[in-house]
Amino acid sequence: MGNSNLQGFTPTISESLPGPEWLNEIRNDAYTQLNEVEAPDTEEEVWRYSRVNELNLSELTPKSERPENLASIPLDRFSSPSAIIVLQDGWITNITIGEEAEEAGITICPVGDLEDGAKYFGAALEKPVDIFGYLNRAFGPEPLMVVVPKGTVLENPIVIVSLTDTHEAVFPRIMVHCEENSEAKVVEIQTSSNVEAVISPVLEVKVGQAARYSHCVVQNLGAQTWQFSHQAVDAGQDSSAEFFVAGLGGEYARTRTDCRLTGRGAFSRINAAYFGEDDQTMDFRTFQDHVSSDTTSDLLFKGALSDSSRSIYSGLTKIRPDASRTRANQTNRNIKLDPEAWAESIPNLEIENNDVVCSHASTVSPVDENELFYLESRGVPTPVAERLILEGFFDEIVSSFPINEVSELLTEAIIGKLDRRTLNQEEGSE
């Protein structure tokens, strides 16, 4: 793949997208820089082991028109959300704000509708990190803005459904600002129909002083969909930014998370569970940047891989010279269920201050033979014993999700994959 493959990404399409002059200028600046941006290369550490070289963008064009046929999306899973937003093919097709959010003065709208929208765009991500970020800026049709005012506490989650239903390149963008001493939870459901699409979503989150923010992602894309996702978080003084990720779908699904702990006493957590089957690839890259003192980060990624699926976890925790008394931990655990499954785990630390407590750990192993033998010796059939072990393996992550409905979605998806595996084992033994 190279930038020469961008024939379908024309300035005419970028200029046709809606928005005020300042947003059009951002798009134009990003487009003019595309030829200067280096194409991803698997020789680079940040792209090592990825499948990006298999991608041919020349076969795609960006989605340039608002969808005419709106998909029916069941949204009754969440009993009392503060708000529901639907993004279809990157366009905002529905915003429903509940009474709680309306009374609290929550702002949810296209960023281009705000008079001061320019101050929010790029506040947590000043510059794109790769070509997909530049394409998002140049061809993102309708960036969504969520502003939680100072001192506001939302009890119920904001639910955002991002659906891809087109054989094109799609560029959703979500920006969230939690102002000082506010609290909010967002659930982001990423889904797609059975289309050969490429999705490059960007999430920017700015967490103000003493604010508390939780973001749950349920990635359950179609089997032919590719995704290059970027999450950027800026955590202010004494704030808390927690992310919970369920990686379930897609042919190749990559999520890069950059978290900058810029304020003293900031805390960040990322808990992720992923389950690969068939020939799926789950690719996670994390960058924790401890800028200020007394900051804490905690990362726990757990995955299971069956058939010939693959996973990559690469994490870098950086401790800046002024980040004294930092505490940082990153852990990645993988279970290989079949010989053809493959996992790569690369946790890294870059420490420039001696007054810190940091750790990292990773494992790639089959199902524990002792646990399996223990259950089998008590009459539990091997497939059932394996299921019980895997359910226990994921329970630490599932139970950590702050929203019960999301935990239930993850549990159901894991059970569904285990059911398919058990069925395949039974058919293979006949």
Beta strands, then each sheet from edge to edge (+ up, - down):
strand 1: 83-88
strand 2: 91-97
strand 3: 107-110
strand 4: 144-148
strand 5: 158-164
strand 6: 169-170
strand 7: 173-178
strand 8: 183-192
strand 9: 198-199
strand 10: 202-207
strand 11: 212-220
strand 12: 226-235
strand 13: 240-247
strand 14: 252-261
strand 15: 267-276
strand 16: 281-290
strand 17: 296-305
strand 18: 310-319
strand 19: 326-336
strand 20: 342-351
strand 21: 356-366
sheet 1: 2+ 1- 5- 8- 11- 13- 15- 17- 19- 21-
sheet 2: 3+ 4- 7- 10- 12- 9- 6-
sheet 3: 3+ 4- 7- 10- 12- 14- 16- 18- 20-
end
